[in-house]
Amino acid sequence: MKAIHGGKAKNDKIDAHKIATLLRGGMIPMAYVYLRGMRSTRDLLRRRLYLVRKRGHLLAHVQNTHHRCNLPEPTWKIIYKTNREGLVERFDDPMVRKILAMTLLYEIHDIARFPRVQEFASYARLVKCAKESSGKRLGTGGAKIGNVHLKWALSEAAVLFLRNNPSAQRFLQKLRQKHGRAKALSILAHKLGRTVYHMLQRETAFDMTKFLTT
C-alpha cells in the first residue's frame, strides 16, 4: 500500500484507482502481524543498530578525508568529544569546509529548472501536500518526496543563521509566539529556501533587512 500512502497528492478518487489497480495485478500480499508486546523492544534494537553504524560511518569519513587531503593521521582519537575541537581548521581547502554552500550549489545546479518558487520549495522538502477524504482535510503528506540533501542543507543553514545573530533570534522568537517552537524553525528554513531561489533567479546578494521585514 506504499503506492497510496507515499503519494504526494491524496484524495478518494486517486486512492480508489490505485487500490483497484493493485488488486487487479495481485500486488497486495498477505502481511505478517508482529506481536504488539514485542514491537517496542524490536524497534529500539533496530534504532540502536542504525545509530551505531551511523557513528562508525561518520568517524571513518573524517579519517578518510584526512587521507584525501594528504594530511597526517591524527595522533588522538576523534571518538572522544574533547579531541574534536579545531578539527575543521585542519583542512585548508575551503571546498572541504564550505559544505552547505557546495551542497546547495550542486543539488540545485540550475535554478531555471524550477519555473516557480513553489516548485523549488516542494523539491527541497520544505512544504507538504494536503491529504483529503470525503471533502475533509486529514493532514499533510509527501514529507519524503523531494531532495533530502537540500532539505538537510537548508535546515542546517537555518540553525547556523541564528548563531551570533540577535536580529535573527528575535525573528525566530516572533515565529515561536505565533506558530509554536516546533514549527518555527521549519518556517525559517522554508523562508531561507525561498530567499535562495530568488537570489539565484535575480542574481542578487542576500539582504538581511529585507529578509527580516518581508
C-alpha positions as a printed NumPy array, in Angstrom:
array([[  0.   ,   0.   ,   0.   ],
       [  3.037,   2.302,  -0.232],
       [  1.792,   3.484,  -3.629],
       [ -1.146,   5.068,  -1.773],
       [  0.494,   6.12 ,   1.471],
       [  3.54 ,   7.597,  -0.284],
       [  1.63 ,   9.631,  -2.828],
       [  2.208,  13.37 ,  -2.706],
       [ -1.408,  14.119,  -3.61 ],
       [ -4.151,  12.078,  -1.906],
       [ -7.932,  12.022,  -2.237],
       [-10.714,   9.438,  -2.59 ],
       [-10.566,   9.261,  -6.386],
       [ -6.801,   8.733,  -6.541],
       [ -6.882,   6.185,  -3.675],
       [ -9.697,   4.156,  -5.274],
       [ -7.888,   3.995,  -8.607],
       [ -4.604,   2.862,  -7.009],
       [ -6.325,   0.18 ,  -4.884],
       [ -8.216,  -1.177,  -7.872],
       [ -5.016,  -1.342,  -9.922],
       [ -3.105,  -3.12 ,  -7.15 ],
       [ -5.897,  -5.64 ,  -6.571],
       [ -6.213,  -6.383, -10.271],
       [ -2.49 ,  -7.084, -10.519],
       [ -2.361,  -9.168,  -7.336],
       [  0.057,  -6.709,  -5.748],
       [ -1.434,  -6.679,  -2.223],
       [  0.091,  -9.709,  -0.438],
       [ -0.793, -11.102,   2.968],
       [  1.088,  -9.227,   5.703],
       [  2.616, -10.668,   8.877],
       [  1.324,  -9.019,  12.049],
       [  4.189,  -8.754,  14.533],
       [  3.337,  -9.279,  18.217],
       [  2.332,  -5.962,  19.753],
       [  4.129,  -6.613,  23.047],
       [  7.47 ,  -7.135,  21.273],
       [  7.344,  -4.241,  18.818],
       [  8.796,  -1.542,  21.065],
       [ 11.843,  -3.626,  22.034],
       [ 12.42 ,  -4.698,  18.432],
       [ 12.228,  -1.094,  17.206],
       [ 14.589,   0.079,  19.949],
       [ 17.17 ,  -2.542,  18.948],
       [ 16.82 ,  -1.559,  15.295],
       [ 17.337,   2.119,  16.119],
       [ 20.413,   1.374,  18.235],
       [ 21.951,  -0.658,  15.416],
       [ 21.313,   2.186,  12.982],
       [ 22.936,   4.77 ,  15.279],
       [ 25.996,   2.567,  15.932],
       [ 26.515,   2.091,  12.193],
       [ 25.972,   5.795,  11.528],
       [ 28.529,   6.793,  14.148],
       [ 31.122,   4.418,  12.723],
       [ 30.448,   5.668,   9.208],
       [ 30.932,   9.32 ,  10.191],
       [ 34.152,   8.65 ,  12.097],
       [ 35.53 ,   6.728,   9.128],
       [ 34.54 ,   9.567,   6.806],
       [ 36.572,  12.09 ,   8.827],
       [ 39.564,   9.748,   8.763],
       [ 39.278,   9.189,   5.   ],
       [ 39.044,  12.937,   4.424],
       [ 42.44 ,  13.296,   6.102],
       [ 43.891,  10.844,   3.581],
       [ 42.309,  12.56 ,   0.569],
       [ 43.699,  15.931,   1.669],
       [ 47.167,  14.433,   2.316],
       [ 47.038,  15.369,   5.99 ],
       [ 48.905,  13.395,   8.653],
       [ 46.933,  10.828,  10.568],
       [ 45.621,  12.291,  13.866],
       [ 47.515,  11.011,  16.876],
       [ 44.402,  11.457,  19.021],
       [ 41.159,   9.534,  18.795],
       [ 38.244,  11.545,  17.445],
       [ 35.778,   9.155,  19.04 ],
       [ 36.18 ,  11.296,  22.18 ],
       [ 34.359,  14.622,  22.125],
       [ 37.213,  16.517,  23.811],
       [ 39.507,  15.659,  20.868],
       [ 37.271,  17.206,  18.193],
       [ 37.987,  20.869,  18.883],
       [ 39.835,  22.508,  15.982],
       [ 39.139,  19.552,  13.7  ],
       [ 37.651,  21.683,  10.893],
       [ 40.601,  24.109,  10.952],
       [ 42.952,  21.277,   9.952],
       [ 41.55 ,  21.38 ,   6.397],
       [ 42.949,  24.295,   4.385],
       [ 40.847,  23.674,   1.265],
       [ 37.754,  25.942,   1.516],
       [ 35.739,  23.453,  -0.553],
       [ 36.077,  20.929,   2.271],
       [ 34.894,  23.428,   4.891],
       [ 32.021,  25.133,   2.948],
       [ 29.791,  22.084,   2.981],
       [ 26.422,  23.863,   2.99 ],
       [ 27.262,  26.226,   0.142],
       [ 28.614,  23.407,  -2.021],
       [ 25.61 ,  21.199,  -1.252],
       [ 23.169,  23.929,  -2.28 ],
       [ 25.172,  24.7  ,  -5.425],
       [ 25.449,  21.115,  -6.629],
       [ 21.969,  19.969,  -5.633],
       [ 20.221,  22.96 ,  -7.263],
       [ 22.586,  23.085, -10.25 ],
       [ 20.345,  25.247, -12.489],
       [ 17.671,  27.313, -10.766],
       [ 15.944,  27.829, -14.124],
       [ 14.632,  24.251, -13.997],
       [ 12.15 ,  25.455, -11.355],
       [  9.63 ,  27.789, -13.057],
       [  8.155,  28.872,  -9.706],
       [  9.403,  29.203,  -6.163],
       [  6.629,  26.824,  -5.045],
       [  8.112,  24.028,  -7.16 ],
       [ 11.567,  24.635,  -5.713],
       [ 10.195,  24.578,  -2.157],
       [  8.412,  21.299,  -2.892],
       [ 11.577,  19.767,  -4.394],
       [ 13.567,  20.816,  -1.319],
       [ 11.034,  19.137,   1.01 ],
       [ 10.124,  22.469,   2.56 ],
       [  6.367,  22.05 ,   2.038],
       [  3.87 ,  19.21 ,   2.344],
       [  0.798,  18.422,   0.288],
       [ -2.633,  18.168,   1.848],
       [ -4.43 ,  14.835,   2.115],
       [ -8.205,  14.888,   1.732],
       [-11.007,  12.382,   2.04 ],
       [-14.76 ,  12.998,   1.722],
       [-14.066,  16.694,   1.322],
       [-12.242,  16.887,   4.669],
       [ -8.575,  17.647,   5.198],
       [ -6.802,  14.827,   7.038],
       [ -3.367,  16.337,   7.5  ],
       [ -0.386,  16.518,   5.19 ],
       [  1.85 ,  14.092,   3.328],
       [  4.715,  13.839,   0.881],
       [  7.341,  14.66 ,   3.52 ],
       [  9.846,  12.249,   1.97 ],
       [  9.232,  13.192,  -1.654],
       [ 11.938,  15.506,  -2.932],
       [ 15.649,  16.12 ,  -2.407],
       [ 16.739,  15.016,   1.067],
       [ 20.14 ,  16.719,   0.695],
       [ 18.599,  20.125,   0.021],
       [ 16.279,  19.622,   2.977],
       [ 19.257,  18.919,   5.229],
       [ 21.31 ,  21.842,   3.913],
       [ 18.54 ,  24.413,   4.352],
       [ 17.602,  23.083,   7.801],
       [ 21.247,  23.275,   8.849],
       [ 21.506,  26.759,   7.357],
       [ 18.551,  27.862,   9.485],
       [ 20.365,  26.766,  12.651],
       [ 23.631,  28.462,  11.631],
       [ 21.705,  31.589,  10.614],
       [ 20.653,  32.033,  14.244],
       [ 24.16 ,  31.67 ,  15.664],
       [ 25.54 ,  35.003,  16.95 ],
       [ 22.702,  36.792,  15.127],
       [ 20.46 ,  38.713,  17.574],
       [ 18.186,  40.029,  14.8  ],
       [ 17.524,  36.52 ,  13.51 ],
       [ 16.943,  35.254,  17.043],
       [ 14.315,  37.932,  17.657],
       [ 12.692,  36.999,  14.344],
       [ 12.569,  33.336,  15.401],
       [ 11.04 ,  34.319,  18.737],
       [  8.17 ,  36.03 ,  16.9  ],
       [  7.615,  32.873,  14.861],
       [  7.561,  30.789,  18.048],
       [  4.92 ,  33.   ,  19.644],
       [  2.706,  32.674,  16.568],
       [  3.297,  29.091,  15.413],
       [  4.927,  27.279,  18.329],
       [  8.505,  26.197,  18.975],
       [  8.487,  23.041,  16.834],
       [  7.177,  24.731,  13.705],
       [  9.147,  27.978,  13.941],
       [ 12.466,  26.536,  12.761],
       [ 10.793,  24.803,   9.822],
       [  9.222,  28.1  ,   8.767],
       [ 12.63 ,  29.772,   8.968],
       [ 14.182,  27.051,   6.775],
       [ 11.33 ,  27.498,   4.286],
       [ 11.905,  31.259,   4.204],
       [ 15.626,  30.725,   3.63 ],
       [ 14.835,  28.33 ,   0.783],
       [ 12.57 ,  30.863,  -0.917],
       [ 15.251,  33.51 ,  -0.445],
       [ 17.889,  31.296,  -2.053],
       [ 15.582,  30.756,  -5.016],
       [ 15.011,  34.474,  -5.598],
       [ 18.687,  35.311,  -5.088],
       [ 19.706,  32.834,  -7.789],
       [ 16.887,  33.859, -10.122],
       [ 17.643,  37.578,  -9.851],
       [ 21.404,  37.205,  -9.284],
       [ 21.299,  39.401,  -6.189],
       [ 23.082,  39.257,  -2.835],
       [ 21.454,  38.441,   0.482],
       [ 19.771,  41.402,   2.189],
       [ 19.286,  40.857,   5.928],
       [ 16.938,  43.84 ,   6.354],
       [ 14.671,  42.717,   3.538],
       [ 14.712,  39.127,   4.772],
       [ 13.518,  40.061,   8.253],
       [ 10.836,  42.517,   7.132],
       [  9.135,  40.565,   4.304]])
